[in-house]
Amino acid sequence: MKDRPTIILNVAMTADGKTDTITREGVMISSDLDMERVDRLRAQNDAVMVGGHTLIENDPRLTIKSPELRANRRNQKQEDNPIKVGIITNAVLPPDSRFITFGPAQKIIFTTSQTKVTDIERLRQLGVKVFITEGRQVDLHSALHQLSQLGVDNLLVEGGGTLNEELLKRNLVDEINIYIAPLILGGASAPTFVGGAGLDRNNALRLNLISIDKQDDGGVLLRYLVAKSAHESINKNLGE
Ligand SMILES: NC(=O)c1ccc[n+]([C@@H]2O[C@H](COP(=O)([O-])OP(=O)(O)OC[C@H]3O[C@@H](n4cnc5c(N)ncnc54)[C@H](OP(=O)(O)O)[C@@H]3O)[C@@H](O)[C@H]2O)c1
């Protein structure tokens, strides 16, 4: 068994590198055509993961929309939808959250001891598996190990920038898919797809380009592998 799933990080950004507006209302940056690609990507993965802000503020369904793709999975003895996974410090989800209500899908929350016992019990009653890390943050290495043990070989991460950065700086991402929409949103404080404190040029994370595809909607899809050697300097820089 692998120590962790193979991880693809998927993002939709504007031509000026933004993943949302300054008001962070979760605007749609993907075109309908790109959403079909994301649907296929979800269908190829065993689980789909998002960070706490994306989970609460965007309220994503994280399910496969195409009936054909779901039927293909059933034919291959897979569940209709990948497992939904949330990483969240204080797991207070409304019961009508789409993470909980849309399915059928297994749901897993990795949280910390900052979540009240009553909130954990409520999530469990709603059919969510909850794993708790003692301390300030979810231990991502052990969360990924836990997912491997549950049979997750391939994991799709769908943001946001904080979770993306936490995974990248720990050398936990294998591939990055970036859809660049023919749009500009601007806004100095609008989010980009990697948050955190940032790196200086000497410690920049290095990527290897696999493909560039011009899309019929005027967008571009870039696929990169994350270079393993680039992480040595990053981890040293961040004291990991
Ligand atoms: N265009 C796209 O492809 C795309 C995709 C997804 C999201 N977005 C956008 O990105 C923005 C959200 O990004 P974001 O960076 O603010 O949030 P995020 O990455 O979705 O969530 C970050 C939060 O998740 C929790 N978290 C992350 N790692 C954790 C860990 N190891 N342990 C415990 N909790 C952890 C923390 O919550 P606490 O703060 O509670 O500690 C952290 O602040 C939104 O504007 C959204 O629309 C865009």
The ligand as a Tripos MOL2 file, in Angstrom:
@<TRIPOS>MOLECULE
LIG
   48    52     1     0     0
SMALL
NO_CHARGES

@<TRIPOS>ATOM
      1 N1        -10.9170   28.9480   -8.9360 N.am      1 LIG1
      2 C1        -10.6520   27.8380   -8.2750 C.2       1 LIG1
      3 O1        -10.2020   26.8290   -8.8540 O.2       1 LIG1
      4 C2        -10.9130   27.8040   -6.8100 C.ar      1 LIG1
      5 C3        -11.0200   26.5800   -6.1500 C.ar      1 LIG1
      6 C4        -11.2290   26.5810   -4.7760 C.ar      1 LIG1
      7 C5        -11.3190   27.7770   -4.0930 C.ar      1 LIG1
      8 N2        -11.2320   28.9360   -4.7520 N.ar      1 LIG1
      9 C6        -11.3080   30.2170   -4.0260 C.3       1 LIG1
     10 O2        -10.2900   30.2360   -3.0410 O.3       1 LIG1
     11 C7        -10.7390   31.0010   -1.9360 C.3       1 LIG1
     12 C8        -10.5850   30.1610   -0.6750 C.3       1 LIG1
     13 O3         -9.2270   29.8720   -0.5020 O.3       1 LIG1
     14 P1         -8.5670   30.0230    0.9410 P.3       1 LIG1
     15 O4         -7.1070   29.9400    0.7430 O.co2     1 LIG1
     16 O5         -9.1520   31.1910    1.6250 O.co2     1 LIG1
     17 O6         -9.1430   28.7750    1.7040 O.3       1 LIG1
     18 P2         -9.0210   27.1680    1.6510 P.3       1 LIG1
     19 O7         -7.6610   26.7120    1.2450 O.co2     1 LIG1
     20 O8        -10.2160   26.6350    0.9690 O.co2     1 LIG1
     21 O9         -9.2290   26.8950    3.1760 O.3       1 LIG1
     22 C9         -8.2470   27.3240    4.0560 C.3       1 LIG1
     23 C10        -8.6830   26.9760    5.4370 C.3       1 LIG1
     24 O10        -8.8150   25.5640    5.5500 O.3       1 LIG1
     25 C11        -8.3740   25.2020    6.7890 C.3       1 LIG1
     26 N3         -7.1680   24.3930    6.6410 N.ar      1 LIG1
     27 C12        -6.3000   24.2940    5.6220 C.ar      1 LIG1
     28 N4         -5.2910   23.4610    5.9290 N.ar      1 LIG1
     29 C13        -5.5490   23.0510    7.1650 C.ar      1 LIG1
     30 C14        -4.9110   22.1740    8.0450 C.ar      1 LIG1
     31 N5         -3.7680   21.5440    7.7350 N.pl3     1 LIG1
     32 N6         -5.4780   21.9790    9.2490 N.ar      1 LIG1
     33 C15        -6.6180   22.5880    9.5870 C.ar      1 LIG1
     34 N7         -7.2870   23.4180    8.7950 N.ar      1 LIG1
     35 C16        -6.7430   23.6430    7.6080 C.ar      1 LIG1
     36 C17        -8.0180   26.4830    7.5510 C.3       1 LIG1
     37 O11        -9.1860   26.9390    8.2040 O.3       1 LIG1
     38 P3         -9.1620   27.9680    9.4360 P.3       1 LIG1
     39 O12        -8.8680   29.3170    8.8510 O.co2     1 LIG1
     40 O13       -10.5210   27.8440    9.9770 O.co2     1 LIG1
     41 O14        -8.0900   27.5280   10.3520 O.co2     1 LIG1
     42 C18        -7.6260   27.3860    6.4400 C.3       1 LIG1
     43 O15        -7.7010   28.7540    6.7340 O.3       1 LIG1
     44 C19       -12.2020   31.3550   -2.1990 C.3       1 LIG1
     45 O16       -12.2720   32.6770   -2.6820 O.3       1 LIG1
     46 C20       -12.5970   30.3720   -3.2750 C.3       1 LIG1
     47 O17       -13.6270   30.8590   -4.1010 O.3       1 LIG1
     48 C21       -11.0260   28.9910   -6.0980 C.ar      1 LIG1
@<TRIPOS>BOND
     1     1     2 1
     2     2     3 2
     3     2     4 1
     4     4     5 ar
     5     4    48 ar
     6     5     6 ar
     7     6     7 ar
     8     7     8 ar
     9     8     9 1
    10     8    48 ar
    11     9    10 1
    12     9    46 1
    13    10    11 1
    14    11    12 1
    15    11    44 1
    16    12    13 1
    17    13    14 1
    18    14    15 2
    19    14    16 1
    20    14    17 1
    21    17    18 1
    22    18    19 2
    23    18    20 1
    24    18    21 1
    25    21    22 1
    26    22    23 1
    27    23    24 1
    28    23    42 1
    29    24    25 1
    30    25    26 1
    31    25    36 1
    32    26    27 ar
    33    26    35 ar
    34    27    28 ar
    35    28    29 ar
    36    29    30 ar
    37    29    35 ar
    38    30    31 1
    39    30    32 ar
    40    32    33 ar
    41    33    34 ar
    42    34    35 ar
    43    36    37 1
    44    36    42 1
    45    37    38 1
    46    38    39 2
    47    38    40 1
    48    38    41 1
    49    42    43 1
    50    44    45 1
    51    44    46 1
    52    46    47 1
@<TRIPOS>SUBSTRUCTURE
     1 LIG1         1 GROUP 0 **** ****
